[in-house]
Amino acid sequence: MKKSMNLKNIGAKTEPWLREIGVNGYDDLNRIGSVEAYRRLKSLYPDKISLLALYALEAALWDIHWLELAPEIKEQLKREI
């Protein structure tokens, strides 16, 4: 079994999906960015990935809970997708 990514907001169900798109930890997520990671996940799992996943990915980069993302950051993310 692979070691947990230890990214805030990323659960056991999402980790394998992230690995499928080349995200194996913080450095990978930071390199491709939350928006690109979201796009890749959404293309693989269109019915399972919601906007909350985008917020969770971005918040993981900040090491905060996704509910703590400022509204203006959420709006910016929505514009980018």
C-alpha positions in Angstrom: 0.0 0.0 0.0 1.3 3.4 -0.9 2.0 6.0 1.7 -0.6 8.6 2.3 -0.1 11.9 0.6 -0.9 13.7 3.9 -2.6 16.5 2.1 -5.3 18.3 4.0 -8.8 17.8 2.4 -7.6 14.8 0.4 -9.2 11.6 1.5 -8.5 7.9 0.8 -11.0 7.9 -2.0 -9.4 10.8 -3.9 -5.8 9.8 -3.4 -5.8 7.0 -6.0 -7.5 9.3 -8.5 -4.8 11.9 -8.0 -2.1 9.3 -8.5 -3.8 8.4 -11.8 -3.2 11.9 -13.0 0.4 12.1 -11.8 -0.1 13.8 -8.5 1.7 11.8 -5.8 2.1 14.5 -3.2 2.3 18.2 -2.5 5.1 18.9 -5.0 3.2 17.4 -7.9 0.0 19.2 -7.0 1.9 22.5 -6.6 3.6 22.0 -10.0 0.5 21.4 -12.0 -1.8 23.5 -9.9 -5.2 23.0 -8.4 -7.1 24.0 -11.6 -5.2 21.6 -13.9 -5.5 18.8 -11.4 -9.3 19.5 -11.2 -9.6 19.5 -15.0 -7.8 16.2 -15.2 -9.9 14.6 -12.5 -13.1 16.0 -14.0 -12.2 14.5 -17.4 -11.6 11.1 -15.8 -14.5 11.1 -13.4 -17.1 13.6 -14.6 -19.9 12.4 -12.4 -17.8 12.1 -9.3 -15.8 15.3 -9.2 -17.6 18.5 -8.1 -16.5 22.1 -7.6 -15.7 21.2 -4.0 -12.8 19.1 -5.3 -11.3 22.2 -6.8 -11.6 24.0 -3.5 -10.1 21.0 -1.7 -7.2 20.9 -4.0 -6.4 24.6 -3.7 -6.8 24.5 0.0 -4.4 21.6 0.2 -1.8 23.8 -1.3 -2.4 26.4 1.4 -2.6 23.6 4.1 -6.0 24.8 5.2 -9.5 23.3 5.3 -11.4 24.1 2.1 -14.0 26.0 4.0 -11.3 28.5 5.0 -10.7 29.6 1.4 -11.6 33.2 0.9 -14.6 33.8 -1.3 -12.5 35.8 -3.8 -10.2 32.8 -4.2 -13.2 30.5 -4.8 -14.5 33.0 -7.4 -11.0 33.2 -9.1 -10.8 29.4 -9.3 -14.3 29.2 -10.8 -13.2 31.7 -13.5 -10.1 29.7 -14.3 -12.0 26.5 -14.9 
